Amino acid sequence: MKAAWMAFAVVALALPVRSEAGPLMGSEFQVDYSNPGLSPSHWILTIHPDGSGHFHSERGDSQEKVETIEAPNVDRDIQVSGEYAGRVFETAYRHNLFSEDCESHMKVAFQGWKKVSFKGPQGEGTCVFNYSKDKEIQALGESLVAVAGSILEGARLELLMQHDRLGLDSETEYLVEAARDGRVQEICTIRGILMRLAEDEEVMERVRKRARDLLARANG
C-alpha cells in the first residue's frame, strides 16, 4: 500500500497545481466504499478543494472476527491537508473527471467497491472499481481507504478514552505503526482526539507520548 501511495503522490506532484485557482471553487470529490465482509461495511468520504469534507460510516452486519474495539458509526466533518486535497483533484482532472472505466475486470482478490465521483462547474463523472489497472487510480483508492482508516481509528480512541483507558495503550501502538507504513494516512483528520490524549494526565505516559508523536506527524 505504501509503495502504491508513493506512486500516486509522485505522479500528482508533477501535475500543475489547480487547487489554488478559481476553477476548482464549487467542486466536490466523493468516494463511496462498500465491503460487506468488513466493519464498517460502508462509508462515504467527501472532500472539497480546500481540504474540508465529511465522513459517514455504517458498521453493517459483518461476521469478521476483530481483535480491536470496533469503531461506532461516524458522521462528522473532517479536514484533510491542502496538499492531499490537491492530489485528489488533480487525479480527477487527469482522468477526465472519472468519466471512464477504471475497473480492471481482472480476477483479483476483492478489496471493496470504491465509487469515486467528481462534480463541479467543470462537469461531473463517476467510476466504480474493486481493482484498477491504472496505477494512479488504484493508488488513489488505497490512499482513500487509509484516510478512512485514520478517521475510524480516531473514533476508536474516543470510545476507548470513555470506556477502556487501558486499551489506549495497544490502540495507539497500532496507530503509530500504521502511520509509519501507510495503512493510515492524513492523521490531521483526528488531531482533536490526539490533542486530548496528549494533554490528559490520567492516561499512561507512553500513550501521551505516542499522541504527541502522531500530532508532530500531522503537523509536519
Summary of the structure (lengths in Angstrom):
residues: 220
radius of gyration: 17.5
end to end distance: 20.9
largest distance: 52.4
contacts: 693
relative contact order: 0.15
helix: 48%
strand: 18%
